[in-house]
Structures are given as C-alpha cells and as structure tokens.
Amino acid sequence: MAENEIIVPDTQENAERCRCLQCPVYNECMGNNEELLFCSRGSTGCELEKRGCLCLHCPNEIEYRLNSFFYCQKGAATEKNVASETLK
C-alpha cells in the first residue's frame, strides 16, 4: 500500500457502520453538509470543537486497524498519517 493511499474504502457498508453522527464533535454544519466517514472521505470544512471522540470504538477503526482519532480534522486515514506499524 502506498503511504498516501486511503486505508478505509468509501463504501455504503462503511458509511452505515460509521459512528460520526453520534460523536460529540459532530455539529450542525457537518450535518447540514451530510458529512461522515471522515476516515475515508477526508476532513470537514466546518469549524469544530473537540469534545471527545468515538473513533477508537468505531467498527471501521477496528476493522481497518487504525490507531488515531479526529479524522474530521486531520483527514482520511492513510498509511503515512494513521496506520500503526505495531498493528500490522
């Protein structure tokens, strides 16, 4: 896998398992823009307030063996910015 290749596929199945809508960081702006699956689709253009994070408990985070959080701010999970060498 290339270091900038997105790890989590942007699929309907992954979108349905996404926990973003229940996240304390998820806000009205994100909802109005119908944004979710930030670990695949990239960061939001909305301002956000960090008030906790559900990423570490998300089925996509677990299945794809990621080890990070705040994808809504940092952007999509790639080999370079998120994947842990210890989890491979």
N, C-alpha and C positions, 0 to 999 in steps of 0.2 A: 504494500500500500504506500502511495506517495505521501510525503509528510503533510501536504496541504489538502489531501483528499478527504472529503467529509465522511465520517465514520457511520453516522446514522442515516439510513436511506429515508428519503422523503416519500413515505408511502401512506396510504389511508390507514393501514393497520397500525403503524407507529403513531399517526396522528390520533387515533382512537385511544391508544394507551397513554398518551401524553397527559401529564399532571399539571401543565401550565395553568389551566383555568382555575385550579384550586389553590394556586400558590399565593402567599401573602404579598408577593411583589407584583403580581398581575394586576393591572389597573384598567381604568375605563378607556384610556387611549388605546391600549393593546386590544381590548375587547372591541372597540369601535372599528379597529383595523383588522379584526378577525385573525390576530396573530397567535401562533402557538408553534410548538415543535421547534423551539429556538436552537436546540442541539443539532438540528438538521438544516433549518431554513435560515439561520443567522440571527443576528441581534435586532432588537427593536429600534425604531427611530423615536420612540416615546421616551420621555423622561421617566426615571424610575427611582423609587425609594427602596433601599434594601431593608426588608423587614422579615427576614427569614427566607428559607429556600427549601423546596421539596425535591430538588434534582436527585439527591442521593438516594431517595426512596422511589424514584420513577422506574417503571418497568423497562423503559428504553435505556436508562442509565445503567441498570443492572445487566440487561441482555448484551449490550454492546461494550460492557466492561469499561465504562468511563470512570473518571475519578475527580470530577470537577463540579462546578455549580455556577449559577448566574450566567447561563448561556444567553439569556435575554440581553445581557450587557456585553459579554465577551464575544459572542458569536458562535457559529457552528463548531461542533466537536471535530477536530482534525487530529491526525497523528501528531502533528507538531505542537498544538496548543493544549491538548487534553489527555490523550491516551497515556496510560502509565506503563512504563516498562515492566514494573513489578507485577502487573495484572495479566501480562501476555503469556 
